[in-house]
Amino acid sequence: MATDDKVRNMAEKARGKAKEATGRATGDRTMEAKGRGTQMKSDLKQAAEKLKDAGKD
């Protein structure tokens, strides 16, 4: 996985965690769910990058 992709995915996951925490703190279930969705999207991107890297070997 390219370093810039890894950093980008980690930043996206951090934004998702922050959004989820904000939603939980304010009682906004929609924001909380969007934060979890952002985290899942980041995890999927990381998994896809790992598969691409495994295919290169």
All heavy atoms as TSV, in Angstrom:
chain	resi	resn	atom	element	x	y	z
A	1	MET	N	N	0.860	-1.174	0.000
A	1	MET	CA	C	0.000	0.000	0.000
A	1	MET	C	C	0.896	1.222	0.000
A	1	MET	O	O	1.840	1.317	0.759
A	1	MET	CB	C	-0.875	-0.033	1.256
A	1	MET	CG	C	-1.797	1.134	1.369
A	1	MET	SD	S	-2.887	1.176	2.803
A	1	MET	CE	C	-3.266	-0.484	3.134
A	2	ALA	N	N	0.584	2.136	-0.851
A	2	ALA	CA	C	1.354	3.371	-0.932
A	2	ALA	C	C	1.168	4.167	0.357
A	2	ALA	O	O	0.088	4.174	0.954
A	2	ALA	CB	C	0.917	4.183	-2.130
A	3	THR	N	N	2.216	4.805	0.769
A	3	THR	CA	C	2.189	5.542	2.024
A	3	THR	C	C	1.130	6.640	2.015
A	3	THR	O	O	0.420	6.816	2.999
A	3	THR	CB	C	3.572	6.159	2.306
A	3	THR	OG1	O	4.546	5.103	2.298
A	3	THR	CG2	C	3.601	6.841	3.644
A	4	ASP	N	N	1.003	7.351	0.905
A	4	ASP	CA	C	0.019	8.426	0.864
A	4	ASP	C	C	-1.410	7.875	0.958
A	4	ASP	O	O	-2.270	8.483	1.592
A	4	ASP	CB	C	0.185	9.295	-0.378
A	4	ASP	CG	C	0.079	8.513	-1.678
A	4	ASP	OD1	O	0.390	7.315	-1.673
A	4	ASP	OD2	O	-0.303	9.116	-2.689
A	5	ASP	N	N	-1.664	6.702	0.370
A	5	ASP	CA	C	-2.989	6.086	0.499
A	5	ASP	C	C	-3.255	5.668	1.934
A	5	ASP	O	O	-4.363	5.825	2.444
A	5	ASP	CB	C	-3.115	4.857	-0.411
A	5	ASP	CG	C	-3.172	5.218	-1.881
A	5	ASP	OD1	O	-3.589	6.356	-2.191
A	5	ASP	OD2	O	-2.804	4.371	-2.711
A	6	LYS	N	N	-2.227	5.132	2.585
A	6	LYS	CA	C	-2.372	4.693	3.963
A	6	LYS	C	C	-2.689	5.890	4.873
A	6	LYS	O	O	-3.594	5.826	5.701
A	6	LYS	CB	C	-1.091	4.006	4.437
A	6	LYS	CG	C	-1.191	3.431	5.834
A	6	LYS	CD	C	0.123	2.820	6.288
A	6	LYS	CE	C	0.151	1.378	5.907
A	6	LYS	NZ	N	1.321	0.674	6.493
A	7	VAL	N	N	-1.977	6.972	4.676
A	7	VAL	CA	C	-2.201	8.181	5.481
A	7	VAL	C	C	-3.594	8.749	5.208
A	7	VAL	O	O	-4.309	9.138	6.131
A	7	VAL	CB	C	-1.108	9.237	5.196
A	7	VAL	CG1	C	-1.448	10.565	5.832
A	7	VAL	CG2	C	0.232	8.732	5.682
A	8	ARG	N	N	-3.988	8.760	3.944
A	8	ARG	CA	C	-5.305	9.273	3.569
A	8	ARG	C	C	-6.420	8.432	4.222
A	8	ARG	O	O	-7.384	8.977	4.741
A	8	ARG	CB	C	-5.443	9.271	2.050
A	8	ARG	CG	C	-6.508	10.200	1.547
A	8	ARG	CD	C	-6.538	10.303	0.031
A	8	ARG	NE	N	-5.242	10.706	-0.528
A	8	ARG	CZ	C	-4.612	10.057	-1.501
A	8	ARG	NH1	N	-5.139	8.997	-2.051
A	8	ARG	NH2	N	-3.460	10.487	-1.952
A	9	ASN	N	N	-6.260	7.110	4.192
A	9	ASN	CA	C	-7.252	6.237	4.807
A	9	ASN	C	C	-7.295	6.399	6.320
A	9	ASN	O	O	-8.372	6.375	6.923
A	9	ASN	CB	C	-6.985	4.771	4.444
A	9	ASN	CG	C	-7.321	4.465	3.008
A	9	ASN	OD1	O	-8.161	5.121	2.403
A	9	ASN	ND2	N	-6.658	3.479	2.450
A	10	MET	N	N	-6.135	6.570	6.936
A	10	MET	CA	C	-6.104	6.772	8.388
A	10	MET	C	C	-6.773	8.093	8.759
A	10	MET	O	O	-7.491	8.166	9.764
A	10	MET	CB	C	-4.666	6.724	8.897
A	10	MET	CG	C	-4.085	5.322	8.870
A	10	MET	SD	S	-2.317	5.213	9.233
A	10	MET	CE	C	-2.164	6.112	10.743
A	11	ALA	N	N	-6.548	9.120	7.964
A	11	ALA	CA	C	-7.176	10.415	8.227
A	11	ALA	C	C	-8.691	10.318	8.064
A	11	ALA	O	O	-9.446	10.883	8.865
A	11	ALA	CB	C	-6.610	11.477	7.291
A	12	GLU	N	N	-9.127	9.581	7.045
A	12	GLU	CA	C	-10.564	9.413	6.830
A	12	GLU	C	C	-11.197	8.655	8.000
A	12	GLU	O	O	-12.281	8.999	8.466
A	12	GLU	CB	C	-10.809	8.662	5.523
A	12	GLU	CG	C	-12.275	8.530	5.177
A	12	GLU	CD	C	-12.496	7.870	3.822
A	12	GLU	OE1	O	-11.608	7.159	3.328
A	12	GLU	OE2	O	-13.576	8.085	3.268
A	13	LYS	N	N	-10.498	7.647	8.502
A	13	LYS	CA	C	-11.013	6.884	9.640
A	13	LYS	C	C	-11.080	7.781	10.884
A	13	LYS	O	O	-12.046	7.723	11.647
A	13	LYS	CB	C	-10.142	5.667	9.907
A	13	LYS	CG	C	-10.718	4.772	10.972
A	13	LYS	CD	C	-10.098	3.413	10.970
A	13	LYS	CE	C	-10.844	2.553	11.956
A	13	LYS	NZ	N	-10.808	1.164	11.613
A	14	ALA	N	N	-10.084	8.626	11.077
A	14	ALA	CA	C	-10.084	9.538	12.222
A	14	ALA	C	C	-11.247	10.532	12.127
A	14	ALA	O	O	-11.896	10.835	13.139
A	14	ALA	CB	C	-8.758	10.282	12.308
A	15	ARG	N	N	-11.523	11.021	10.914
A	15	ARG	CA	C	-12.664	11.926	10.733
A	15	ARG	C	C	-13.961	11.210	11.065
A	15	ARG	O	O	-14.863	11.780	11.681
A	15	ARG	CB	C	-12.716	12.456	9.303
A	15	ARG	CG	C	-11.739	13.560	9.012
A	15	ARG	CD	C	-12.019	14.233	7.673
A	15	ARG	NE	N	-12.028	13.316	6.543
A	15	ARG	CZ	C	-10.960	13.000	5.819
A	15	ARG	NH1	N	-9.794	13.525	6.102
A	15	ARG	NH2	N	-11.061	12.162	4.799
A	16	GLY	N	N	-14.056	9.947	10.671
A	16	GLY	CA	C	-15.247	9.161	10.972
A	16	GLY	C	C	-15.426	8.954	12.459
A	16	GLY	O	O	-16.545	9.058	12.988
A	17	LYS	N	N	-14.332	8.679	13.160
A	17	LYS	CA	C	-14.409	8.498	14.613
A	17	LYS	C	C	-14.838	9.793	15.295
A	17	LYS	O	O	-15.641	9.782	16.230
A	17	LYS	CB	C	-13.065	8.040	15.173
A	17	LYS	CG	C	-12.789	6.595	14.906
A	17	LYS	CD	C	-11.506	6.145	15.567
A	17	LYS	CE	C	-11.288	4.681	15.257
A	17	LYS	NZ	N	-10.403	4.039	16.203
A	18	ALA	N	N	-14.299	10.904	14.817
A	18	ALA	CA	C	-14.663	12.197	15.400
A	18	ALA	C	C	-16.136	12.506	15.153
A	18	ALA	O	O	-16.846	12.975	16.045
A	18	ALA	CB	C	-13.786	13.301	14.816
A	19	LYS	N	N	-16.599	12.226	13.942
A	19	LYS	CA	C	-18.000	12.471	13.595
A	19	LYS	C	C	-18.914	11.588	14.437
A	19	LYS	O	O	-19.940	12.039	14.944
A	19	LYS	CB	C	-18.226	12.203	12.114
A	19	LYS	CG	C	-19.574	12.668	11.602
A	19	LYS	CD	C	-19.758	12.336	10.134
A	19	LYS	CE	C	-18.963	13.258	9.254
A	19	LYS	NZ	N	-19.252	13.080	7.810
A	20	GLU	N	N	-18.520	10.331	14.615
A	20	GLU	CA	C	-19.323	9.410	15.432
A	20	GLU	C	C	-19.380	9.889	16.884
A	20	GLU	O	O	-20.446	9.903	17.498
A	20	GLU	CB	C	-18.729	8.003	15.372
A	20	GLU	CG	C	-19.519	6.993	16.178
A	20	GLU	CD	C	-18.893	5.614	16.180
A	20	GLU	OE1	O	-17.767	5.433	15.657
A	20	GLU	OE2	O	-19.539	4.699	16.712
A	21	ALA	N	N	-18.244	10.300	17.424
A	21	ALA	CA	C	-18.199	10.775	18.808
A	21	ALA	C	C	-19.029	12.042	18.990
A	21	ALA	O	O	-19.737	12.201	19.995
A	21	ALA	CB	C	-16.753	11.025	19.228
A	22	THR	N	N	-18.959	12.946	18.020
A	22	THR	CA	C	-19.750	14.175	18.087
A	22	THR	C	C	-21.237	13.845	18.055
A	22	THR	O	O	-22.022	14.395	18.823
A	22	THR	CB	C	-19.390	15.116	16.919
A	22	THR	OG1	O	-18.004	15.417	16.985
A	22	THR	CG2	C	-20.198	16.396	16.986
A	23	GLY	N	N	-21.613	12.936	17.173
A	23	GLY	CA	C	-23.016	12.526	17.090
A	23	GLY	C	C	-23.496	11.896	18.374
A	23	GLY	O	O	-24.607	12.159	18.838
A	24	ARG	N	N	-22.650	11.063	18.972
A	24	ARG	CA	C	-23.012	10.426	20.237
A	24	ARG	C	C	-23.154	11.466	21.349
A	24	ARG	O	O	-24.085	11.403	22.146
A	24	ARG	CB	C	-21.967	9.385	20.616
A	24	ARG	CG	C	-22.400	8.503	21.769
A	24	ARG	CD	C	-21.401	7.415	22.107
A	24	ARG	NE	N	-21.121	6.564	20.957
A	24	ARG	CZ	C	-19.893	6.318	20.484
A	24	ARG	NH1	N	-18.839	6.863	21.053
A	24	ARG	NH2	N	-19.719	5.540	19.444
A	25	ALA	N	N	-22.247	12.434	21.377
A	25	ALA	CA	C	-22.262	13.446	22.435
A	25	ALA	C	C	-23.468	14.380	22.318
A	25	ALA	O	O	-24.003	14.836	23.327
A	25	ALA	CB	C	-20.976	14.265	22.399
A	26	THR	N	N	-23.880	14.658	21.089
A	26	THR	CA	C	-24.992	15.587	20.892
A	26	THR	C	C	-26.336	14.887	20.747
A	26	THR	O	O	-27.371	15.544	20.662
A	26	THR	CB	C	-24.763	16.441	19.627
A	26	THR	OG1	O	-24.677	15.585	18.487
A	26	THR	CG2	C	-23.518	17.298	19.759
A	27	GLY	N	N	-26.302	13.548	20.704
A	27	GLY	CA	C	-27.544	12.803	20.544
A	27	GLY	C	C	-28.041	12.757	19.114
A	27	GLY	O	O	-29.183	12.397	18.859
A	28	ASP	N	N	-27.192	13.104	18.170
A	28	ASP	CA	C	-27.549	13.105	16.749
A	28	ASP	C	C	-27.221	11.737	16.151
A	28	ASP	O	O	-26.092	11.446	15.783
A	28	ASP	CB	C	-26.770	14.203	16.026
A	28	ASP	CG	C	-27.187	14.392	14.581
A	28	ASP	OD1	O	-27.910	13.528	14.043
A	28	ASP	OD2	O	-26.772	15.404	13.990
A	29	ARG	N	N	-28.225	10.883	16.075
A	29	ARG	CA	C	-28.023	9.506	15.595
A	29	ARG	C	C	-27.592	9.463	14.132
A	29	ARG	O	O	-26.839	8.582	13.735
A	29	ARG	CB	C	-29.308	8.704	15.781
A	29	ARG	CG	C	-29.709	8.559	17.216
A	29	ARG	CD	C	-29.635	7.121	17.595
A	29	ARG	NE	N	-30.120	6.936	18.948
A	29	ARG	CZ	C	-29.405	6.338	19.868
A	29	ARG	NH1	N	-28.220	5.878	19.577
A	29	ARG	NH2	N	-29.881	6.189	21.086
A	30	THR	N	N	-28.051	10.418	13.342
A	30	THR	CA	C	-27.673	10.459	11.924
A	30	THR	C	C	-26.184	10.714	11.780
A	30	THR	O	O	-25.502	10.034	11.011
A	30	THR	CB	C	-28.480	11.543	11.180
A	30	THR	OG1	O	-29.869	11.280	11.357
A	30	THR	CG2	C	-28.142	11.559	9.699
A	31	MET	N	N	-25.667	11.673	12.511
A	31	MET	CA	C	-24.239	11.990	12.445
A	31	MET	C	C	-23.415	10.808	12.955
A	31	MET	O	O	-22.373	10.473	12.387
A	31	MET	CB	C	-23.909	13.237	13.254
A	31	MET	CG	C	-22.445	13.633	13.166
A	31	MET	SD	S	-22.009	15.073	14.127
A	31	MET	CE	C	-22.660	16.352	13.076
A	32	GLU	N	N	-23.892	10.180	14.004
A	32	GLU	CA	C	-23.202	9.021	14.564
A	32	GLU	C	C	-23.107	7.903	13.512
A	32	GLU	O	O	-22.051	7.299	13.313
A	32	GLU	CB	C	-23.957	8.534	15.794
A	32	GLU	CG	C	-23.258	7.476	16.599
A	32	GLU	CD	C	-24.020	7.102	17.855
A	32	GLU	OE1	O	-24.947	7.826	18.272
A	32	GLU	OE2	O	-23.678	6.052	18.418
A	33	ALA	N	N	-24.208	7.650	12.823
A	33	ALA	CA	C	-24.233	6.611	11.792
A	33	ALA	C	C	-23.335	6.980	10.611
A	33	ALA	O	O	-22.644	6.117	10.053
A	33	ALA	CB	C	-25.659	6.384	11.317
A	34	LYS	N	N	-23.331	8.247	10.229
A	34	LYS	CA	C	-22.460	8.678	9.130
A	34	LYS	C	C	-20.995	8.493	9.507
A	34	LYS	O	O	-20.174	8.136	8.666
A	34	LYS	CB	C	-22.732	10.137	8.772
A	34	LYS	CG	C	-24.008	10.323	7.986
A	34	LYS	CD	C	-24.210	11.774	7.595
A	34	LYS	CE	C	-25.501	11.953	6.823
A	34	LYS	NZ	N	-25.708	13.355	6.440
A	35	GLY	N	N	-20.670	8.742	10.770
A	35	GLY	CA	C	-19.299	8.536	11.234
A	35	GLY	C	C	-18.888	7.077	11.149
A	35	GLY	O	O	-17.776	6.755	10.705
A	36	ARG	N	N	-19.791	6.184	11.548
A	36	ARG	CA	C	-19.497	4.749	11.440
A	36	ARG	C	C	-19.349	4.351	9.971
A	36	ARG	O	O	-18.484	3.543	9.624
A	36	ARG	CB	C	-20.596	3.922	12.106
A	36	ARG	CG	C	-20.481	3.886	13.617
A	36	ARG	CD	C	-21.374	2.821	14.234
A	36	ARG	NE	N	-22.776	2.985	13.888
A	36	ARG	CZ	C	-23.652	3.690	14.578
A	36	ARG	NH1	N	-23.272	4.318	15.670
A	36	ARG	NH2	N	-24.906	3.769	14.187
A	37	GLY	N	N	-20.186	4.924	9.113
A	37	GLY	CA	C	-20.095	4.636	7.681
A	37	GLY	C	C	-18.773	5.081	7.092
A	37	GLY	O	O	-18.171	4.376	6.279
A	38	THR	N	N	-18.315	6.240	7.500
A	38	THR	CA	C	-17.027	6.755	7.027
A	38	THR	C	C	-15.894	5.824	7.456
A	38	THR	O	O	-14.976	5.551	6.669
A	38	THR	CB	C	-16.780	8.174	7.564
A	38	THR	OG1	O	-17.839	9.024	7.128
A	38	THR	CG2	C	-15.452	8.735	7.091
A	39	GLN	N	N	-15.968	5.334	8.678
A	39	GLN	CA	C	-14.945	4.414	9.161
A	39	GLN	C	C	-14.957	3.108	8.372
A	39	GLN	O	O	-13.895	2.583	7.991
A	39	GLN	CB	C	-15.166	4.098	10.638
A	39	GLN	CG	C	-14.890	5.274	11.552
A	39	GLN	CD	C	-15.220	4.945	12.982
A	39	GLN	OE1	O	-14.576	4.087	13.564
A	39	GLN	NE2	N	-16.217	5.608	13.535
A	40	MET	N	N	-16.144	2.586	8.081
A	40	MET	CA	C	-16.243	1.348	7.313
A	40	MET	C	C	-15.705	1.540	5.897
A	40	MET	O	O	-15.026	0.672	5.354
A	40	MET	CB	C	-17.683	0.847	7.276
A	40	MET	CG	C	-18.128	0.272	8.599
A	40	MET	SD	S	-19.682	-0.624	8.565
A	40	MET	CE	C	-20.806	0.583	7.920
A	41	LYS	N	N	-16.001	2.695	5.307
A	41	LYS	CA	C	-15.510	2.994	3.961
A	41	LYS	C	C	-13.978	3.018	3.957
A	41	LYS	O	O	-13.348	2.467	3.056
A	41	LYS	CB	C	-16.081	4.339	3.511
A	41	LYS	CG	C	-15.783	4.694	2.073
A	41	LYS	CD	C	-16.578	5.902	1.655
A	41	LYS	CE	C	-15.706	7.119	1.642
A	41	LYS	NZ	N	-16.373	8.316	1.125
A	42	SER	N	N	-13.402	3.605	4.990
A	42	SER	CA	C	-11.953	3.652	5.103
A	42	SER	C	C	-11.376	2.248	5.255
A	42	SER	O	O	-10.358	1.912	4.638
A	42	SER	CB	C	-11.559	4.519	6.295
A	42	SER	OG	O	-10.178	4.425	6.535
A	43	ASP	N	N	-12.022	1.415	6.068
A	43	ASP	CA	C	-11.557	0.038	6.251
A	43	ASP	C	C	-11.607	-0.743	4.945
A	43	ASP	O	O	-10.700	-1.518	4.644
A	43	ASP	CB	C	-12.403	-0.677	7.314
A	43	ASP	CG	C	-12.148	-0.152	8.722
A	43	ASP	OD1	O	-11.089	0.475	8.948
A	43	ASP	OD2	O	-13.015	-0.375	9.593
A	44	LEU	N	N	-12.666	-0.542	4.165
A	44	LEU	CA	C	-12.773	-1.226	2.871
A	44	LEU	C	C	-11.680	-0.780	1.909
A	44	LEU	O	O	-11.112	-1.591	1.171
A	44	LEU	CB	C	-14.148	-0.977	2.252
A	44	LEU	CG	C	-15.309	-1.732	2.902
A	44	LEU	CD1	C	-16.629	-1.243	2.316
A	44	LEU	CD2	C	-15.154	-3.219	2.713
A	45	LYS	N	N	-11.390	0.515	1.914
A	45	LYS	CA	C	-10.326	1.023	1.039
A	45	LYS	C	C	-8.986	0.417	1.431
A	45	LYS	O	O	-8.190	0.046	0.573
A	45	LYS	CB	C	-10.249	2.546	1.120
A	45	LYS	CG	C	-11.353	3.250	0.376
A	45	LYS	CD	C	-11.183	4.753	0.501
A	45	LYS	CE	C	-12.275	5.514	-0.192
A	45	LYS	NZ	N	-12.104	6.964	-0.027
A	46	GLN	N	N	-8.734	0.308	2.740
A	46	GLN	CA	C	-7.481	-0.281	3.207
A	46	GLN	C	C	-7.394	-1.746	2.791
A	46	GLN	O	O	-6.339	-2.216	2.365
A	46	GLN	CB	C	-7.358	-0.156	4.721
A	46	GLN	CG	C	-6.995	1.230	5.185
A	46	GLN	CD	C	-6.883	1.319	6.692
A	46	GLN	OE1	O	-7.728	0.814	7.412
A	46	GLN	NE2	N	-5.841	1.968	7.155
A	47	ALA	N	N	-8.499	-2.480	2.914
A	47	ALA	CA	C	-8.505	-3.886	2.523
A	47	ALA	C	C	-8.244	-4.031	1.023
A	47	ALA	O	O	-7.487	-4.925	0.596
A	47	ALA	CB	C	-9.834	-4.523	2.899
A	48	ALA	N	N	-8.829	-3.167	0.221
A	48	ALA	CA	C	-8.611	-3.216	-1.226
A	48	ALA	C	C	-7.154	-2.936	-1.567
A	48	ALA	O	O	-6.578	-3.597	-2.435
A	48	ALA	CB	C	-9.521	-2.211	-1.928
A	49	GLU	N	N	-6.565	-1.980	-0.885
A	49	GLU	CA	C	-5.147	-1.672	-1.121
A	49	GLU	C	C	-4.269	-2.859	-0.744
A	49	GLU	O	O	-3.305	-3.179	-1.441
A	49	GLU	CB	C	-4.724	-0.432	-0.331
A	49	GLU	CG	C	-5.268	0.865	-0.867
A	49	GLU	CD	C	-4.702	1.219	-2.236
A	49	GLU	OE1	O	-3.531	0.915	-2.510
A	49	GLU	OE2	O	-5.458	1.779	-3.038
A	50	LYS	N	N	-4.597	-3.528	0.359
A	50	LYS	CA	C	-3.807	-4.699	0.769
A	50	LYS	C	C	-3.936	-5.816	-0.263
A	50	LYS	O	O	-2.964	-6.527	-0.530
A	50	LYS	CB	C	-4.269	-5.185	2.145
A	50	LYS	CG	C	-3.796	-4.288	3.262
A	50	LYS	CD	C	-4.218	-4.805	4.614
A	50	LYS	CE	C	-3.768	-3.854	5.712
A	50	LYS	NZ	N	-4.150	-4.341	7.046
A	51	LEU	N	N	-5.126	-5.996	-0.815
A	51	LEU	CA	C	-5.297	-7.011	-1.857
A	51	LEU	C	C	-4.486	-6.681	-3.100
A	51	LEU	O	O	-3.879	-7.564	-3.710
A	51	LEU	CB	C	-6.778	-7.137	-2.234
A	51	LEU	CG	C	-7.651	-7.922	-1.268
A	51	LEU	CD1	C	-9.113	-7.825	-1.696
A	51	LEU	CD2	C	-7.209	-9.367	-1.198
A	52	LYS	N	N	-4.471	-5.401	-3.465
A	52	LYS	CA	C	-3.666	-4.994	-4.616
A	52	LYS	C	C	-2.193	-5.271	-4.357
A	52	LYS	O	O	-1.492	-5.765	-5.243
A	52	LYS	CB	C	-3.848	-3.505	-4.908
A	52	LYS	CG	C	-5.066	-3.189	-5.717
A	52	LYS	CD	C	-4.962	-1.811	-6.350
A	52	LYS	CE	C	-5.592	-0.769	-5.475
A	52	LYS	NZ	N	-5.586	0.567	-6.067
A	53	ASP	N	N	-1.734	-4.972	-3.148
A	53	ASP	CA	C	-0.335	-5.209	-2.805
A	53	ASP	C	C	-0.021	-6.700	-2.807
A	53	ASP	O	O	1.054	-7.106	-3.234
A	53	ASP	CB	C	-0.009	-4.610	-1.438
A	53	ASP	CG	C	0.058	-3.095	-1.467
A	53	ASP	OD1	O	0.110	-2.529	-2.572
A	53	ASP	OD2	O	0.071	-2.483	-0.376
A	54	ALA	N	N	-0.952	-7.517	-2.325
A	54	ALA	CA	C	-0.728	-8.968	-2.300
A	54	ALA	C	C	-0.664	-9.518	-3.722
A	54	ALA	O	O	0.083	-10.464	-3.991
A	54	ALA	CB	C	-1.850	-9.648	-1.526
A	55	GLY	N	N	-1.405	-8.938	-4.622
A	55	GLY	CA	C	-1.380	-9.376	-6.014
A	55	GLY	C	C	-0.083	-9.039	-6.717
A	55	GLY	O	O	0.280	-9.672	-7.706
A	56	LYS	N	N	0.621	-8.043	-6.224
A	56	LYS	CA	C	1.888	-7.636	-6.839
A	56	LYS	C	C	3.018	-8.598	-6.511
A	56	LYS	O	O	3.992	-8.674	-7.218
A	56	LYS	CB	C	2.278	-6.230	-6.378
A	56	LYS	CG	C	1.372	-5.154	-6.915
A	56	LYS	CD	C	1.787	-3.797	-6.406
A	56	LYS	CE	C	0.836	-2.719	-6.899
A	56	LYS	NZ	N	1.174	-1.401	-6.342
A	57	ASP	N	N	2.888	-9.336	-5.418
A	57	ASP	CA	C	3.965	-10.260	-4.992
A	57	ASP	C	C	4.034	-11.490	-5.819
A	57	ASP	O	O	3.388	-12.040	-6.470
A	57	ASP	CB	C	3.785	-10.660	-3.529
A	57	ASP	CG	C	4.003	-9.465	-2.600
A	57	ASP	OD1	O	4.641	-8.505	-3.030
A	57	ASP	OD2	O	3.532	-9.524	-1.464
